[in-house]
Amino acid sequence: MKNPQILELDKSQSNRPTERRIRIRIPKNYHQEPVISQIVSRNNLEVNILAAILGKNGAGDGWFDLLLQGKSQDIDSALIYLAELNIQIWHEIETENGW
């Protein structure tokens, strides 16, 4: 996975339909916040949760593998929103084995 400290946006600046696979870490202090719901409703995206790990009784950080689908500009807005919340984001990398 790529470094989570670097926010990777679509540099084509087009509003074309696309998808991005990301992995995010939701800190415990956001467990009661609708973070994933917010990126859906604010940015008109479809989000598919491909995998998730949650601590027992919400005791630890949550990890989600997400497939974001929508216009490239809307996906970029969702990534900016997550970065503003200081949520770590890992972007998909091209490998034979996937993640």
C-alpha positions in Angstrom: 0.0 0.0 0.0 1.1 3.5 -0.6 2.0 6.0 2.2 -1.2 7.2 3.9 0.3 10.6 4.5 0.0 11.6 0.8 -3.4 12.5 -0.5 -3.7 11.3 -4.1 -6.3 13.1 -6.2 -7.3 12.7 -9.8 -5.1 15.1 -11.7 -7.1 14.9 -14.9 -9.7 17.3 -13.4 -12.4 15.7 -15.4 -15.8 14.9 -14.1 -15.8 11.4 -15.6 -17.3 8.3 -13.8 -14.6 6.3 -12.1 -13.9 4.2 -9.1 -11.2 4.2 -6.4 -10.3 1.5 -3.9 -9.0 2.7 -0.6 -8.4 1.5 2.9 -9.1 3.8 5.8 -8.5 3.7 9.5 -11.4 5.2 11.6 -10.1 6.2 15.0 -12.1 5.3 18.1 -13.2 8.9 18.6 -15.1 8.7 15.3 -17.0 5.5 16.1 -20.2 7.4 16.9 -19.9 9.6 13.8 -21.4 8.6 10.4 -18.1 9.0 8.5 -18.8 6.6 5.7 -22.4 7.8 5.4 -21.2 11.3 5.1 -18.9 10.6 2.2 -21.9 8.9 0.4 -24.4 11.7 1.1 -22.1 14.7 0.7 -20.5 13.6 -2.5 -23.2 11.6 -4.3 -21.0 8.4 -4.3 -21.7 4.7 -4.1 -19.6 3.0 -1.5 -19.1 -0.7 -1.3 -17.5 -2.0 1.9 -15.2 -4.8 0.7 -13.9 -5.7 4.1 -14.0 -4.3 7.6 -12.3 -4.9 11.0 -13.8 -3.5 14.1 -12.6 -3.8 17.7 -14.7 -5.8 20.1 -17.4 -3.5 21.5 -15.8 -0.6 19.6 -12.7 -0.7 21.8 -10.2 -0.1 19.0 -9.8 1.6 15.7 -11.9 0.5 12.7 -10.4 -0.5 9.4 -12.4 -0.5 6.1 -11.6 -1.4 2.6 -13.9 0.7 0.4 -14.6 0.9 -3.3 -15.8 4.4 -4.1 -17.8 4.8 -7.3 -18.8 8.1 -8.8 -17.5 11.2 -10.6 -13.8 11.7 -10.2 -14.4 15.2 -8.7 -16.8 13.8 -6.1 -14.3 11.0 -5.1 -11.6 13.7 -4.7 -14.0 15.7 -2.5 -14.6 12.6 -0.3 -10.9 12.0 0.0 -10.3 15.6 1.1 -13.1 15.3 3.7 -11.5 12.2 5.1 -8.1 13.9 5.2 -9.6 16.9 7.0 -10.8 14.5 9.7 -7.2 13.2 9.9 -8.4 9.7 8.9 -5.5 7.7 7.4 -6.1 6.7 3.8 -4.2 4.1 1.9 -4.7 4.0 -1.9 -4.9 0.9 -4.0 -1.6 -0.1 -5.7 -1.2 -2.2 -8.8 0.0 -5.7 -7.8 -0.7 -9.2 -8.9 -2.1 -10.1 -5.5 -4.1 -6.9 -4.9 -3.9 -5.6 -1.4 
